[in-house]
Amino acid sequence: MKNVLALFYCFLVFSGVCAQENKTKASPANRDKISLFSLQDVRLLDSDFKHIMDLNHEYLLSLEPDKLLSWFRREAGLTPKAQPYPFWESEWMGGHGPLPGHIMGFYLSGISMMYDSTGDAAILERLNYILKELAICQQAGGDGYLLPTINGRAVFENVVHGNFETSNPFIDTPHDKTWEPVYVMNKIMLGLYQVYMRCNLPQAKDILVKMADWFGYSILDKLSHEDIQKLLVCEHGSINESFVDVYEITGEKRYLKWAQMLNDEDMWVPMSEGRDILQGWHANTQIPKFTGFESVYRYDGNEKFTKAARFFWKTVVDKHTWVMGGNSTGEHFFAPEEFERRIEHNGGPESCNSVNMLRLTERLFCDYGEVEKVDYYENVLFNHILANYDPDQGMCVYYTSMKPGHYKVYGTPYDSFWCCTGTGFEQTSKFGQMIYAHTDEALYVNMFIPSVVSWKENIQVRQETSFPDESSTHLTISGDSEFDLKVRCPYWVGTSSLTVMINGKRQKVKAGADGYISINRHWKDGDRVDIDLPMKVEAVPLNQASH
């Protein structure tokens, strides 16, 4: 009997290993030029980033799953176990309903990233409960449908029959004005994908695939191309990306086909042609679309999608971005000559915009390895994102006013549940995402944040710094191996100013064409690299300022 139990145990372990190894079923047509580390390979050391991450770790575990699940149970015809959270989650505003359940999608993404960043087993217990409850709600419908949107089934029945109009952010049907149901679906699908990939919980994949099949077979396959484009007028996040995710983990080509149907032509066509048409558009509606376009490109090779994504990124950064990295005002892009006037507006750059621009930047950096992406990422992360959080409670702001001497309005832990609350879950959980990167032969130090990264062959690099309070960073190598250590030379330093010392000896180094200094050597355990990053004061004028 003991032998049988031992054999059964070995089978379970082997099955788990196989499931872990075979998560990715489809290979991209265009592979990463540079890869980011998994969050589990990077651990933050004491810093402002670690402090905010710890506050949000505690906050995520304080939220009550049954309140987050309330609308899912109600719309599945089941009795809720608790009332939903207030404000955006349940209150009628300005003649339309709430955005119920959107926060669950952000929560799934954020807390799974937090598990990757911390290894906290309490998160797995929480996620197992949520997945079990979501599966019960999905099973109650019997066809894969899983949405907390109020009367969501009726909304999509009207869509299938052509009885709908779209604006942003609503789908209008004869009896309902519904706030962004495809956006909510996208956030839930993105969250389930993160749970499956980061926490190795197969039930998340099962729920995700059933959701994708319901939307694909029941909605997309029944709509004309024109009606799909009309549907995409309403904010939908990166629903194209979600279907690429399902294609990646299943290898079933129908998901890539559906992803190819979900690309908003009003955005990707002009941007792929190099035309800036952004003025007046709702900013955060557009940004995730381009992460989706880049995701589709990675798997189908359509160059027009990556041209659109790259031109969009460049246009937003060069023409529509404030000095601290955020973009737009009052949620909308505006003409560059309006910056002077817009500085007086209370509603400055939105937090969601920057979080979603960072997601797009991560994807483009991996695809092309351009150092300008890291320069931008650093600016946004330090000057907009980190500055958004209340250092006492860890809650974030919605808008960051650009008025000199203005104030911040932070969300509350259990009453706000804005979209920026949700992206706030995610960004704090992945502060370690872009600090390091790697190829097979090289380890890249992108940013200067106290942390430890674990790499192949038992190599670790520990980074200690008080940047930006000090103009230097210090790296200590653990392990014994030959590899290229590549350290970013920031644009604000200049290639001639950065200095490097290894074990107390100054090195002759110069940044290459890729923007990194490169040190190739057989590294020994305990080797120390000291990098001086001299700073200077620089005045940056507003875009097209008149004086």
N, C-alpha and C positions, 0 to 999 in steps of 0.2 A: 504493500500500500504506500509506503514511504517513497518507493521508487516511482510509483505512478504519480504521486503528488509532485515529486521533484521534476519529473518529465513534463508535467502540466505547467509547472512554474517556468521551466525553461522555454516552453512553447510560448507562454504569454510574454516573456521578456523578449524572445526572438521576434514575435509578432510586433511588439512595441517598437523595437529597433527598426524593423522593416517599414513600419508606418512612418517613423521619423525620417528614414532615408528617402522614402518615395513620395514625399509630400508634393514635389514638383513633377508634374507629368508632361508638361509641354516646355520645349526649349525655345528661348527667344530667337528671333531672326537676327537680332543685333544684340550681342552680349555686352556686359559692362566693360568699359575701358579701365575703370578703377572701381573697386568695391568698398562699400562701407562695412564696418564691423557690425556684427550682431550686438544689440545692446547688452546681452549677457556677457560679452567679452570686454566691456568697458565699465569701470566702476568709478563714480565720482568721489573725490576726496573733499575735505572741508572747504567750502566756498559759498558764495551767495547762491550759486546754482544748486548746490547740494542742500542748502537750507530750504529753498523754495520747494525743491523736489520732495524733501522729507515732510514738509507741511501738507503738500498735496497727496502724498502717500497716505497720510493719516486721514485726510479729508475724504479720499475715495472710499476708504473702508468704513467711514462713518455714514455714508449714504445707504439708505434702506432699499434693498432689492425689490421688495414687494411694492414700494411706491413707484419705482422705476418701471415695474411690470404692469402697473394698474391698467393702463389703456390697452395693453396687449390682451389682457384677459377680458376686458369689457368688449372689445371688438371681435374677440373670438367666441362671444356668447357665454363666457364664464364669469363667475362672480369675482370681482377684484378682492384680493386679500388685504389691501390697504388703499386709502385714497391717494391720488397722485400728488406730486409736489405742485406748488402754486406757480403763478405768473405764466411764463411762456409754456409751461407744461399743461396748464389747465384753465387759464382765464381767457375770456373773450375780449378782444381788443380792437377798437376802431372798426367795428362792423364785421369782423371775421373771427373765426374760431382760433383756438390756441395752436401750438405746434407740438402736439402730444407725442411723446416717445422718441423725439429726435435726440434727447439727451442720452437715451440708452445706447444709441450707436456710438456716440462719443465716449461714453463710459466704457463700453466693451473695448474700444481701441486704446483708450488711456490706461485702463487698469491692466490690460494684457502687456502693454509696453512697460508699465511699472513692475510687473512680474519679471519681465526680461531684465530690467534695470536693477532689481533688488533680490530676486529669488525668493520673495516672501510667500511661503506655502499657504498662508491665509487667503491669498488672492485666488489660488486654485480652488479652494473650498467655496469661495464666493461665486466664482465663475461656473462651477459645476451645478450649483443651485439655479443660477440664472438660465443656463442652457437647458436644464431639465424643464423649467417653467416655460421657456420659449417653445420647446418641442411640444409640450402639452397644448399650447395655444395653436401651434401650426397643425397639429393632428386634429384639433377640433374642427378646423375648416375642411380638412380632407383633400386639399388640392395643392398644398405648398404655400398658399397665401399666408403672409405674416406681416401685418402692418397695424400700428396703433392709431392710424389716421381715422378720425371720426367719420363713419359711414364710407370708409375707403373703398369697399367693394362696389358700392353704388356709383362712386365717382368714376372708377375704372370701367364699369359697365357702360356709362355714358360716353366715356372716351372711345371705347370699342365701336359704339354705334354712331360716332361722329357728332354726338350732342355735347360739344364742349368748345370753349374758347380759352385762350391762355393770355395772361399778362404776366408780369413779374411782380409779386411772387405767387400768383394764384392760378388755379385751374377753375374756371367757371362752368358749371353745369346747370341745367334748369332748376335744380333745387338747392344747390350748394355753391359756396365760394370757399374753396379748400386751399389751405396754405401748404404748398410745396410737398405733396405726397411722394414724388419721386426722389426728392432731396432726402426725405426721411428714410426711404428705402435704401438709398445709397449709403447713408451713414450707418445703418444697421448692417448692411452687407460688408462694408469696410471693416466694421468692428468684428464681425464673425470671422472674416479672413484673418485679422490680426490674432484673434484668440486661437484659431487653428494653427497658424504658423508659429506663434511665439510660445504657446502654452501646451501644444501637442494634445489638444482635446478634440477627438474625432467627431464628436457630436456637433461641434460648430460647423464643420464642413458639411455634414448631412443637412443641417438646417439651411445653410447658405445655398447649397446646390438646389434644394427644393424651391427656395425663393426665386432663384434665377430661372428655373424651369417654368415656374408659374408666370413670371413676367414675360418671358420669351414666348412661350406657347400661347398663353391666354391673351396677351396684349400685343406684343411686337409683331408676331406673325399674322395678326388680324388687321394691322394698320397699314395704310399706304405710306410711301416715303414722305409724302407731303404732310400727312397727319402726325407722323413721328417728329418731323421738323417743327410742326406747330406745338406738339407736346413739349419739345425741348426749349421753347420760349420761356417756360416757367423754370425757376431755379431748380436744378437737378444735381448739384454737386458734381461728382465725377462718376456718374452711373456707367459711363463707358469703361472706366478703370475697373469697376467692380466686376464687369463681365470678363474683362481680361484676367482678373484674379481667378475667377472660376475656371476659365480656360487653362490657366497655369496649373491649377491643382487637380484638374481632371483629364486634360488632354483632349477633351471632346470639342470638335471644331464648331459645333453649333454656338458655343459661347463666344468664340471669336467672331463668328458671323453676326451675332446679336450686338457685340461691342462695335462692330463696323457700322451698324445701323444707328448708333446712338451718338453721333458726332455732329454737333451743331454747326451747320454750314454758314450761319450768319457770323460766326467767329473764325473757324479754321480756314475758310476759303480766302477772305481778304488778308488775314494775317500771313497765310502761306505765300501770298503774292507781295508781301512787304508793305501792306497798306495799314497805317495806324487809324483805326476807326473807333478807338476806345472812348473818345470824349462823350460824356453823358451817360455811358453805360454803368449799370450797377457793378461795382468792382468785384465783390466777392462771389457774385454769380459766375463771373467769367474765369477767375483764376483756376479753380479746380478743373474746369473743362480742359485746360491745357496740360495738366498732369495726365488727364485721361487720353488726350491726343498723343502724348509722348508714350504712354503705355501701349496704345494700339500700335504705334509705329514700331515699338520694340518687338512685337510679335508678328506683324504683317509686312513690315519693311516699307510701308508707304512713306516716301520721303516728304510728301506734302505736309503730313502731320507733324513731323519733327521740325520742318521749316517754320510752321505756324507757332509751335511751342517756343522755339529759340527766338523768333522775332518778337513774340509777345513778351517774353522775359526781358529782352533787351529794351524794348519800348517802355515797359513799365518802370524798369530801373533807371533808364536815362531821362525819361520825359515826365513820369508821373509819381516820382518818389521824393519824399522829404529827406532832409539830411540825416535823420535818425533811422531811416530805412523803411518806415511805414509809407503807405501810399493812399491817395485819394482823400476826400473830405466828405463827411456826411454819406459815406458808403458809395460815392460815385466818382469815377474818373472825370477830370476836367482838363481844359486846355492849359498847356504850360504857362502861358502868359497870365493866368489867373492866380498864380501862387501868392503874390503879394496880397491880393484881396482875400483869398481863402484863409490866410493866417489868422484872420479875425473871427473865423467861425468857431463855435463851441465844439461841433462834432468833427474832430480831427480824424487821423488814420484809425481804422478799425483793427482790433487785435486779430480777428479771423483772417483778414487780408494777409497779414504778415505771416501767420502760421501756415496758410496755404501757399504763399509764395516760397516759404522755406521747403515745403514738400516738393514743389516743382523744382526748386534749386537742387535738392538732393538727387532727384531723378536725372536732371540734366548734367550734374557733376559726374554721376556714375557713367552716363552715356558718352560724355565727351572729355572729362578730366580737366576742365578749364579752371584755372586758379581764380579767375574773376568771380566765379560762383561762390568760392569760399570767402573772398573779400566781402561780397555782399552779405553772405550768411552771417559772418561775424558782426557786421554793422547792425543788422536787424536783431540778432540774438542779444547783444549787449545793450543796445540803445533803445530798442522798442520793447522786445519781449520781456527781458529781465526787469526792465523799468516798469512794466505793467502790473507787477504783483505786489500786493500789500505784504511787507516783510514780517508782519505780526501774524496774520491769518492765512496768507498765501492766496487770497482771492485776487482776481484780475479785473482790469477795467474793460469796458466795451470800446469807448473812444479815448484816444490820447490827444488832448487839446494841444495845438501848436501855439496858442496864445502865450506870450511871455508872462510868467508869474501866475498862470492859471492853476486850477486844482484838478484832482482826479476823483472819479466816482467808482469805487470798487463794488463788485457784486457781493451779495451776501451768501453764506453757505447753503441755505435751504429755502431761499425765496426767489432767486433771480432766474437761473437756468436759461440764460441767453445762449445764443450760438457761441459767443466768446467764452462763456463758462465751459462749454464742451471742448472747444479747441484748446482751452486752458488745461483741461485734463490731459490732453495728448502731449502738448509741448513740454510741460514739466516732466513728463514721464520719459521723454527721449532727449533730454539735454545732452546726453553722451553720444548722440547719433553721428555728428559730423566732426567730432574732435580729431578722429583718426580715420585713415583709409588704408587700403593695401592693394597691391597686385601680388602675383606669385613671388616676385623677387624683392619687393620694396614695401616698407612701412612708411606711411605719410603722417606727419604731424601737421594737421590743418589749423587747429586753434589752440589757444593758450589758456587752458582751464585745468585746474588740479584734478588729476585722474590717473587711473592705471588701466592699460590695455594689455590683454593677453593675446598672443599670436601663436603661430605654428612653432613646433619644435621647442615647446616650453619656454618661449621668449615672452618676457614682460617688459613693458616700458612704463616707468612711473614718472609722471610729470608733476612737478611742484612749482607753483608760481603764485604771486599775488597780483598778477596782471588784471586790470590795468593800473593798479596802484603802484606797481613796480614795472620797470621797462626791461624785464628779463624773464626767462623761464629756464627750468633745470630738469634734465632728463637723466634717469638712472636706468641702466640696462640690467635685467636679470636673465641669466641663461648664457649660452655659449653658441654662437652661430654667425655665419657670414650673411649679410644682407645689406641692401641700400637703406639708409635712414634718410628720408627726405623731409625737410622742414620748410614750411611755407615762408617765403619772404613777403611780408605784407606790403601792400601798395603804399602804406603810410610810412614805411621805413626807407624804401629805396634799396636797390641791389648793392650799392657801395657802402652802406652804413651798417648792415647787420654783421655782427662778429660772433664767432663760435670758438669755444675752447673744449677740448676733450682731455679729461683727466689733468686739467690745469695748463695744458699747452694750447696756445692759439693756433688755429687752423687757417690755411689759405682756402677760402671758399668764396664762391660767387653763384648767385642764382642762375639757373639755366633758363632756357626759353620757356619752360613750363611754369616758371615762377617759384620753384623750389630749389634750395640748396641740397645737394646730394652728397652723402658721405658713405662710401662703400668700404667696409673693413670687416675683418673677423672680430666680432664683438665678444668681449669677455664679461663674465659675471661681475657686476659692480662698476662697469665703465660709466663715467658721468659726462654728460654733455651740457655745457652752460652756454646759453644763447642770449646775447644782448640785443634788445629791440628798442633802439633810441626813438623817443617820441618828439614830436614838435607840435606847436600850436598852428592850426590852419583855419582860415576863415573860408566858409563854403557859402557862396551866395545862393539865394533862392533861384530856381529855374526862371530864366528870362526876367529877372528883376530889373526894374527901370532905374533904381538908385539904391 
